[in-house]
Structures are given as C-alpha cells and as structure tokens.
Amino acid sequence: MILGNANKPYVAISCVSNVFIKQMTFVEAGDFECGHSHVFDHVTLLASGKLRLTALGKSTDFTAPHHIFIKAGVEHELLALEANTVVHCIHALRDGERVEDIVDPASVPTHVQGANFAELNFYPMTEDHLNAVRAG
C-alpha cells in the first residue's frame, strides 16, 4: 500500500489476468483524488462510505455500495464525504507494455496457492529487484 499525502487517499494496486484494480482508502472526510481522466470507460466500485464525484462541472453524491460509471476522456475528481471511504477503480488492460500480473503478497492465501506463491509471483517493484529476478 502506498501512503497517502495530506488529503490524498492511501492507494493499493493489483493487476491479474489483465484486470487492473486501484483501491483508494480515504481516511478522513474531505480527502480527495485530484481531477484526472482515463483513455477507456471504467467502473469505480464504491465499497464503503460516501463519495462526491465531480465531472463536467457537476457533482453527484453516492453512498456505498455502488457502481459508478466513468466515461473515457471525462475529467473527474473524487471527494470523500465521510471517513474511511473506500473505492476501487476497475478496468481491463487492453494493450501496452508491462501488463504482467501485479499481486500484493499479502492478498494471496498461502493455503490455496502454496507457501511460495507470493515469492514467485509478486511484481518486481524496483529496477534492482527486477535485475536480480532476471539474473536468477
């Protein structure tokens, strides 16, 4: 998990079988994700809490649980309306480099995949680690 900055959410990312998920945890009401847009349509799953989404100059409030459709190319921003609001941006990876799986080892049940699954399948997060993996 990547630590959030002041007023920014904590972020965790995973990618399995070309499905990308970005989890954002807004610790405090008033925390926000700055305006941004995406190349493809996607769904944001509001898993807990309350969220205000602003797009095209208008705001809509949502209460969990709720699926929120985000249109490609539309700049939008997210504002937590209550503490501990959690959202997941979910979309397919359609093309590009480095589309291998990204798995947080803490998310893998060892009794299901074996004790060394996480060791063998986690995303190399640094260039040094990637070089070490390549070197064997």
Residue pairs with C-beta under 8 A, 6 or more apart in sequence:
1 10
1 11
1 12
1 104
2 10
2 11
2 12
2 13
3 10
4 10
4 11
4 25
4 27
4 31
7 28
7 30
7 31
7 32
8 31
8 32
8 33
9 24
9 25
9 26
9 27
9 31
9 33
9 80
9 87
10 24
10 25
10 27
11 22
11 23
11 24
11 25
12 22
12 23
12 25
12 104
13 20
13 21
13 22
13 23
13 102
14 20
14 21
14 23
14 102
14 103
14 104
14 107
15 21
15 93
15 99
15 100
15 101
15 102
15 103
15 123
16 101
16 102
16 103
17 101
18 92
18 93
18 94
18 99
19 90
19 91
19 92
19 93
20 89
20 90
20 91
20 92
20 93
21 88
21 89
21 90
22 88
22 89
23 86
23 87
23 88
24 33
24 78
24 86
24 87
24 88
24 89
25 84
25 85
25 86
26 32
26 49
26 51
26 78
26 80
26 83
26 84
26 85
26 86
26 87
27 83
27 84
28 80
28 83
29 80
29 81
29 82
29 83
29 85
30 79
30 80
31 79
31 80
31 85
32 77
32 78
32 79
32 80
33 77
33 78
34 77
35 54
35 75
35 76
35 77
36 75
36 76
36 77
37 72
37 73
37 74
37 75
37 76
38 70
38 72
38 73
38 91
39 72
39 73
40 72
40 91
40 92
40 94
41 69
41 70
41 71
41 72
41 91
42 70
42 72
42 89
42 90
42 91
43 67
43 68
43 69
43 70
43 89
43 90
43 91
44 53
44 67
44 68
44 70
44 78
44 87
44 88
44 89
44 90
45 65
45 66
45 67
45 68
45 87
45 88
45 90
46 62
46 63
46 64
46 65
46 66
46 67
46 68
46 85
46 86
46 87
47 64
47 65
47 86
47 87
47 88
48 64
48 65
48 84
48 85
48 86
49 63
49 64
49 80
49 81
49 82
49 83
49 84
49 85
49 86
50 61
50 62
50 63
50 64
50 80
50 81
50 82
50 85
51 61
51 62
51 64
51 68
51 78
51 79
51 80
51 81
51 85
51 87
52 59
52 60
52 61
52 62
52 78
52 79
52 81
53 59
53 60
53 62
53 68
53 76
53 77
53 78
53 79
54 60
54 76
54 77
54 79
55 70
55 71
55 74
55 75
55 76
55 77
56 74
61 81
62 68
64 85
64 86
70 76
70 89
78 87
93 99
100 123
101 121
101 123
102 123
103 118
103 121
103 122
103 123
104 122
105 118
105 119
105 122
106 118
108 117
108 118
108 121
110 117
110 118
124 130
124 133
